[in-house]
């Protein structure tokens, strides 16, 4: 009997019982008219259709700042933080009201969830966001997630809603991630120029090496571009989540539940296994407070054999951290090879690094970073 082939990422997306959909500012708004009702309604109709098929949906929506430009009589996205926050304050209410009214046509309730990077980098906040989103879905509410631009500063900003969508997809245990843009997929060159071709499938990160990414135009309403979408797709696919990148104009096709999956855009095959929420947080969301410099033997133990990091394998430290903070583990070539939760304050380590466990006082004979609190960032060498 011939074994059945593994499902393609498009088939996985079609069969997904829980998906995250991200839409960008340029797909919902315009500088001249604020929120575009026709575009928003078309998005909502497609999401409602997918919901009717039995799929739980989480929407990550940009557009708060852009929606606030027209009411404030601003002709372009402001560069200063205070005006961005003011525009977000006005636009967020308009955007939430527009979504609420549009989803009400299908008797669907929505819940607004505003997040900052602080909610991602602090473990307790991360878990609280996870519980909130899970409960909303359990109550048959469609969560609408956005970065909290009203209060977010450069220091507490996630950076872009593409990355936020990848984080949310992992937080809620999504079976698929759909990134909607104003471009119908990933091209091997600038899609505005002749000679560029659509990349229909990305089976491995190596497939992206020859792709040239065009920068967002000067009139862009959002912070992101194709580069941020590729980063988000790589984050999600590395955690075992299939990803589809396509245009908002093709949203109905992107959410198609036909057996062979959506016929549009660029599909990213999952390139890694599902990882625990804690390891995903460590790898992609945690705030790093310092670094530990490792010798080659320690790198081999941590990466190759997945062992805990001991004091003997450390030859240098930097940063002001305390026990429980996240630190980078750096190999002899200066490359960050892993990230983990450190078990000592920075002030405690100079006296014990480079020493064997048997040489240390009994109270210090413990791991500097335990294997359960560590995630490799590079593949082991053979």
N, C-alpha and C positions, 0 to 999 in steps of 0.2 A: 504494500500500500504506500503510495507516494505521500510523504509528509506535507502538510499544508504550509504554504509559504506564510511568513510573518506578515501581518497587515501593514500596508503602507501608511505613512503619516496622514495622508488624506482620508483613508479608510478609518483610521483611529479618530480623526476629528469628526467624521460623520457619525461615528458610534459613541462619541463622548457623552457621558451623562452629566458632566459638569464642566462648563467652559468659562473662560475669562475673555472678554472682548474689550479691546482698547481702541478708542477713537481720538483723533487729534483735533486741535483747534481749527486748523484749516479746513477740516471736513465738516465743521458745524457752523462756522461763523465767517463773517467778512468784516473788514474794517468799515465799509460804508454802511452796513445794515445790522451789525451785531449778530445775533443768532439767526440762522437761516431756518425758518420753520419747515420748509419742504425737505431739506436735508435731514433735519432731526427726526421728522416723522418717518422718513424712509428707513432710517436706522432703527427706530423703535418698532416699526412694523416687522422688520426682519428678526429682531430679538424676540418679539412676541410670538412669531411663528415658530421659532426654535423652542421657546418655552412650551408652546402647545404640543410639541412632539415629545415632551417629557424630560427635556434637558434643563438643569438648573443653570442660570446665567448670572455672572457678575460683570458689570460694566465699569470699566475704568475710563473716565471721560476727562479730557482736557477741555479748555474753553472758557474757564471762569474769567481770566484776565481779558481775553479777546472779546468776550460778551460784554464786558464793562467799558470798552473803548468808546462805542457810539454814544451811550447815555452820558458819558463824561466829555463828549465832543473832542476826543483825542483821535488824531489821524494816523497814529502808528503806535506800536507796542512801546510803552515807556521803558527807559533804560534804568532809571533810578528805582530803588527798592520800595520807597514809600509810595510812589505813584502806582507801581505794580500791585502793591497790597491794597491800595484804595480801589483800583480797577477790579481786583479779585473780589473785594467786599461787595461791590455793586453787582458784578457779573455772576457771582455764585448764586445769589438769590434768583436772578433771572433764569439761569441755567436750570436750577433745581425746579423752579415753577414750570418751565417749558417741558422738562422730562415728566414731571408729575402729571401734567395735563395730557401729554401725548400717551403715556402708558395707561392712563385712566380710560382711554378709548377701548382698551382690551381688558378692563377690569383688573389691572395689575397694580399692586402697591409697590412703591419703591422706598428705599431707605438710604439716606445720604451718609457716607462715611468719609470724613476728611482726615488725612494722615500727613505726618511730617516724617522726616528722616529719623527724628527722635523715637518715633513709634516703631521704627525698623531696627535701630541700633541698640535700643535697650531691650534686653531679653524679656522683661516683665511686660513692657508695652507691646512687644511683638506677639506674645501669647494672648494678651487682652484683645488685640486686633483680630487674632485668629478666632477667639471665642465669639466676639461680636458678629463677625461675618458668618460664622457657622450657625449662630442662632437666627440671624436674619433669613438665611436660606431655609432653616428648619421651619420657620414661620411662613414660608412661601412668599417672602419678600425679595424683590430683586435689588441687591445692593448697587448703588452708584458711587464709585470711589473716585476721589480726586486728591491730589496733593493740596494741603491746606495753604494755598498761596496767600491768604489774608494775614497769616502770622509767620509763615516760613521766611527765615532769613537765609543768607548764603550759607551760614554755618549749620542750619538745620533743614536744608533742602535736599530732597531725594535726588534732584537733578533733572529728571525728566519722567514723564508718565509712562514711557515705554519700559524703563527699568522698574518703575513702580508696578506695572502690570505683571511683569515676570515674578516679582516678589509676591504679589497677591495671588498669582496662579499657584505658587507653591504653598502659600499660607492656607489656601482653601482646598488643597489637594485636587486641583483641576485636572481633567483628562485632556485638555487642549487649551491653547492660547491662540487667539486671532488678533493680529495687529492691523488695524485699518489706517490707511494713509491716503495721501492724494496721488500716489503712484501705484500702479497696478501690480507691483511686485519688485523683486530685486533684479537689477540689470547688471551685466558685466561691464558696463560703462555708464556714462551720463545718459539717462533716458531721453534727455532733451536733444541729444545729438544722434545723427544717423549712424548706423553701424553697430549700435548697442542692441544686445539681445537679452530677452528675459531668461533668467535662471529659474527653471520650473521646479527643480528639486535640489535641496542641499542635504546630502547624505552624511557628510563629514565636515568638520571645521576646515579641513584642508581644501575643500571645494571653494572656499572664499578667498583664497590667497591671490587669485588673479582678478578679483573684482575691484574695480575702482569706484569709490564712493563720491558722489557729488555733494557739495556742501549746500545747506539750506540757503535760499535766496535772501536778499536783504529785506524784502517785504514780508518775510515769514512771520506768521502770527504766533508760532509756538517756539519752544526751546529746542526741540529735537530735530532730527533729520534721519536720513537712512542709516547713518552710523549708529545712532542710539537704538534703532530698531534691530539692527544686526546683533548688537550687544545684548539686547533683551532676549532675542531669539536664541542666542548662544547660551545665555543663563538658563532659560527654561528647558531647552533641549538637553543640556548637560545634566539636568535634574530629572530627565525621563519624560518630559512633556512635549508632545508634538506641537508645532507652531505653523501657522499660516500667515503670511504677509501679503496683503492685497490692498486694493483701493476701497474707500468707503462707498464709491459708486457701485462696487460689486458685492456689497454686504450680503444681499440675498443669496447670491451664488456661494459666498464664503461660508455661509451657515447651512448650506444644503445638506440634507441627511441621506441623499442617495447612497446606495451601497458602496460605490467606488469613490465617494467623497467629492468635495468641491473641485470644480474644473478651473478655478481661477488662481492667480497669484503664485507665490513661491512657498513651497512646503519644506519645513525643516524636520528631518528625521531625528527622533530622540537619540542622542549619542551617549547617554549615560543612564545609570540606574536611579530609581527614586531614592533620594536620601532623606534622612530624618529632618524634621523642621530645625532641630538644633544645629545640625551640620550645614544645612543650607544657609541658616542665619550667619554662622561663622564665616562661611565662604563669601557671601555676597552682601550682607547687610550690617555686620557688626562694625562698630567703631574701633579702630586699632590705636592702641596707646603706646606702643613701643616695639622693640625688636630684640630678638636673641640671635646671636651669630653662632652657627653650628659648625663643627668639623665634619669631615666626610663620613666618618663612622656613624655619627649621630644622624646625618641625613639618610644614610642607608637603613638605619634602624627605624626611623620615623616614617620614611616613605616606602621603603622596600618591604619591611617586616611589620609595619603598623604598630610599632612599640611606643611606649611612653618616652618622653624626653627626660633624661637624667642630667644632673649637674655636670657630670664628667664630659659630656659632649658639647658643652657651651664654652666658648672662648671670649665672648664679648656681649655686652648689653647696651642698650640706649633707650631713652624715654623715661617718663615719670609715670609709672604704673603701680597699681596695688594688686594684691591677690584677688582674682576674680575678673580682672581686666583681660581684654583680648590683645594678643601680641602676634607679630609676624615672626616666623622662623626662617632665617636666611642662611643659605648654604655658602660654601667657601668661595663661589664665583659671584657672590652678591645678588643671587636670585632668590626671591621669596618662594620657598618650597612648601610651606604649610602655614596654617594659622591655628591658634589655640588659646584656651583660657589658662592663664598662668596661675600657678599656685603659691607664688611668693611676691612680696613687695619688691620693687626695684632696689631698695636700700639693703635688702637681705642677701641679694645674689652675689655681689662682688667677692664675698668671703668664701663662697662654696663652689663657684663655677670652676670647671676643670678638675675637680676632685672626685675620686671614686666614692660611691655610697658608703663603703666600709670605713672610709676615712672621716666621715662626717659625724657630728653628735647625733644621738638617737632621735632627737626631735626634728632633725633636718634630713633624715633618711627617707624622703618621699620624692615623688616625681615632681619635676618643675612644671611639666605639662602632661597631664594624664592622657592616655590614648583615647579615652572616651570623650575628651574635650578638645580634640584635635582633628582638623580636616586637611588632607594633602591638597596642594594646589598644582603639583606637577606629577607626571607619571613616574613610577620607579624605573631606574635604569637597569638594564640587564647586562 
